[in-house]
Structures are given as C-alpha cells and as structure tokens.
Amino acid sequence: MIFKLQRKYAVVLDEVKTSSPTELLGVRYLAMYLSASSDSERNGIVKSVEEKIKSGLQDGSDQFLLMAANIYYHRQEYDNALRYLNQVECLEGSALTIQVYLKIDRVDLAKKELKKMQDEDEDATITQLALAWFNLAIGGDKLQDAFYIFQEMADKHGSTVSLLNSQACCYILQGKYDEAETLLQEAFDKDSNDPETLINLAMVSRHLDKAPEISSRYLSQIKDAHSDHQFVKDLAMKEKDFDLMVEHTRSSYTR
C-alpha cells in the first residue's frame, strides 16, 4: 500500500468516496484511521468498521477484511488482527499475518505462513519481502540475506525510504553503525519527516557517540511531528517512570 508508506492519506480520501466499492472502502477506512488526530476519532473509525463487518458488507471481500486487520495491527491488537486475517486468502494477508506473528514472537508460526506463501508464489515481490522480514527477525547470518533482498528490491523498483530503513536495520543489528547512518541520511534526504528514519538516526547517533544534541534533535522532531507514534508514547511512559523513580529516590534520602 504505497499511500501508507508515503502517508498520502488525503489523496486516498479525495479519490475513494463513501459510495466506492467495498474493496476500496476498506482502504478509505484505513486512511481515515491513520490520518486521525485523536484516540476518540480512531475509536470511532474502528466502531464503524466493526459495524460494517457485522452488517455483512465485507462478504466476499478479502480486501476489506485485510484493511480491518491492518487497523488492528496499528492498534497493536494482534488477536483481533489475526481474527480477520484467518478469513483472508491472499498473499497480502499472509504477509501481514507474518508481521503479526513476528510482533508476538511466534517465529515458528511465521515460518509456517512464509512456507505457505513460497509454495503459492515464491517469486512474488510480497513473498520476497516477507522472507526479508523473517530473516531480519531471525538475525545472525540471515541478516545479510535480508539485506540482499532489500537491495534487489531497490535495484528493481527504486530506492525508497522504507527500503533504506530496512537495509539500515540490517546493518544496525550487525553493529555496522557507520554504514547504517549513510543509508539513513539518504532516507532523510528523501523524507526529512519520516518517523522511522528519525528514530533510527537518533539511535545510531548514540551508538556512534555523537554529540547528545544530535540525537536529541531527532527525538524532538519526531515528538513534534508524530506525537501519536507508538515510539513517542512508549518513550513518554519511560520518561515518566524515570522521573517517578528519581523523585522516589530523592524522597528516600531526604527523610
């Protein structure tokens, strides 16, 4: 889904109307969810999707269920995502299923799903990407295999921010931070506001022992531009926990 990678949600909402076919309507709901500015708005979209499914709107539409599963994937509600993915029969559904399994550390199930994809169409782009994700999760010697797959994708279809970040992750997991930074700078030049690029640049800057203000600048940028990103929410929670721990320690010494 190119629109998701490029975050061009307004384009989708302009072109896909509420009267569009069911297959496209699911894409509209996903774009609405990803562009929503508050939890209440996102919850309302999820409620609408569930009502459409209960009414039977999605009957015969793998695409609508796939979009619903995507929404739950972004909510980190993986059981609900799998509930819909189990009703979908397409390579895209299997690819998202693999991502879910990797998120919940079920590498064994991800491997089975990958085998199913390879049996159906081993040379399909989505199958190759799924193999690269799997290798990235496995780590070790498989990291180089993942890197080569991402590189082949870039050679065939052009280098994208997502592919550059994926390759950088391969380097990061191998401790090759200089090489990772080079790729991330290229991704930054393509899109200076991409959240994954900013997160990875902040982390790599720390590993390279660069001035603290460099990583702080990247973190400030993602906090300002992507306040709803899960990384930002997790970071805020950890900062709050740290402040409470400091306050507790200070209180214990002043008694």
N, C-alpha and C positions, 0 to 999 in steps of 0.2 A: 504494500500500500504506500505509494510514493507520497501521497498527501500527508500521511502520518510522519514519515521521515523528514519531510520538508516543513511540517507544521503549517501547511496552507489550508487551514480549516475553513476559512471564509470562502475560498474558491469552491469547495465541496458544497457548502451551504447555499451558495448562489446558484449552482448548477443542478443540485439534486433537491427537488421540491418534495413537499409532504405528499404530493399526488404521484410520486415516482413509483416504479415497480418495486415489489418487496425486496428484491436483491439489492437495489440501490438505496432503499430506505434504511437498511441496516447500516450502510456506510454513512448516511446522514446522521444517524443517532450517535455513531462513534465520533464523528467530527464534532457534534454538539457537546458530547461528554468531554472530549479532550480540550475544547476551547472554553469550557465553563469556568467561571471565575470564583465560584464558591461551592462549598460542600452541599449546601441545600439545593443548589441548581443541579449539581451532579446527581444527587439522590433522586431528584425529580425525574431526571432523564432515565435513570435505572428503573424507576417505577413505571414509566411509560413503556419501556422495552418489555418489562415483565408482563404488562397488561396486553401488549400486542401479541406476545407469545401465548398467553393464556387464551386469547380470543381465536387462536389458530391462524393468525396472519402469516406465520412463518412456514406453514405447511408446504413441504416440497422445496423449501429454500435453505440450502446449506449456507448460503452467503449471509442471510440474516442471523442465523444461529452463530456463525463464525464471528460476526461483528459483536453480538451479545457476549460471546466468550472473551473477545478482546477487551471489552469494557470491564469485565470482571477480573481479567488479568491485570489491568491497570489499577484496579482497586485492591489487588493482592488477595482477592477472594478466590483462591485457586480451586477449591472444591466446586464452587458454582461455575467456574470456567470449564472445568472438566465435565460437569453435568451436561453442558451444551455441546462440548466437543465430542462427547461419546455418541452424539446423534449426527455428527457431520462425517461425510465420507469424501474427502478430497485431500490433496497433498498439502494445501494451505492449513487445513485443520490439523493434520498430523504434525506439521511444523510448529504450530502454536502449542500443541499437546507436548511436544518435546521441550519447548521452553518452560512450560508449567512444571513438568517433571524435574527439570534441572533446577528450577527455583526451590522445589521442595526436597531437593537432594535424593530424588529417586532415579539415580543414574541407570539402574537396572531396567526400569520401565521405559526410560528414554531410549535406551539401546534397542529394546524390542520395537518401539514405534519407528525408530530410524530404519531398522531392518525391513519393516513393512513398506516404508517409503522407497527404499532402494529396490525392493522386489517389484514395485509398481513402475518406477521410472528413475533409475539410478542417475541418469544424466541431466535430469531436470534441474534448473537453477535453484529452485527452492529446496530440493533434496541435497544439493551440494552445500547450500548454506546451513542446512540443518546438521549436516556432517561436521561442518566447521564449528558450529556452536557446541556440538557434542565433544569434539576434540579439545576445544577451549576449556570445557568443564573438566575433562579428564586430566589435562595438563601433562607435564612430563614431556616425553618425546612427541606426543601428539600436538604440542603447541606449534611446532614447525609445520606440521601437516595443515593445521588450521590456517596458519599464515599464508601458505602457498595457495590455498583455496580462495582466501580473500583477495590475494594478489591476482589470481586468474580472473576473478570477477571484475576487478578493477581494470585489467587489461582488455577484457571483452566489452564491458559496459561503461567504462569510465570511472575514475576515482571519485567516490562520494564521501561526505563527512562520516557517514555510518561505517563504511568500509575502512576508512583511515583509522577511526577509533577502534574498530575490531582488530586491525593489524597492530595498533599501538598496545592493545591489551595483551596480545601475544608476546610482545617484547617486554612489557611490564612484568608479566608472570615469569619471564626468564631473567629478570633483573637487568635488562638492557634498557636503562632509562634514557640514555642519550638518543638512542635510535627511536625510542617511543616519543620523545619530545619533538624530534624532527617531523614525524608523521602528524603529531597533534598540532604543531604550528601550521602545517599545511591545511589541516581541517579547520583551524581557527581562521585562516585566511579566507576560506570558503564561506564560513559562517561564524562570525565572532560572537554569536549569542547562543550557540548550541550548548545545551546543558551538559551533555556527556563529555564534550570536549573540555569545557571549563572545569568539570570535576576531575578529569584525568590530568589536566595541566596542573591543577593545584596539587594533586598527589605527587606527580612526577617532580615538580619543583621542590617539594620537601625532600624527596629521595636524593635529589641532586645537590642538596644543601645550599640552595639559592637563598637569597635574602628573604626573610619571612614576609616582607610586604608584597612580594610577588605572588605567593600562594594566597595571601590574604586578599589581594585584589581580585583574583579569580573567584574566590569564595564570596566576596561582596557582590560581584557581578551576578552570580547565579542566584544569590539571595534576593537581589533586587528584581531580576528579570523572571525568575522561576520560583516564586515563593511557595507554590503548591507542589513542587517536585518532591518526590519521596526522600531524596537525599537531604534536601533542605529541612524537611520535617524531622528526619532522624537526627540530623546534626543539632537542631534546636533542642530536641529532647535530651541529647547527650550533654549539651552545654548547660541546660537547666539542672540535670543531675549532678554535673560537676560543681556548679555554683552551690547547690544544696550541701554537697559533701564538704566543700570548703567552709561554708557557714557553720556546719555542724562541728568541724574540726576546730574552727576558731572559738566557737562557744565552749567546747570542752576544755580549752586552755584558759579561758577567762573566768571559769567558775571558781 
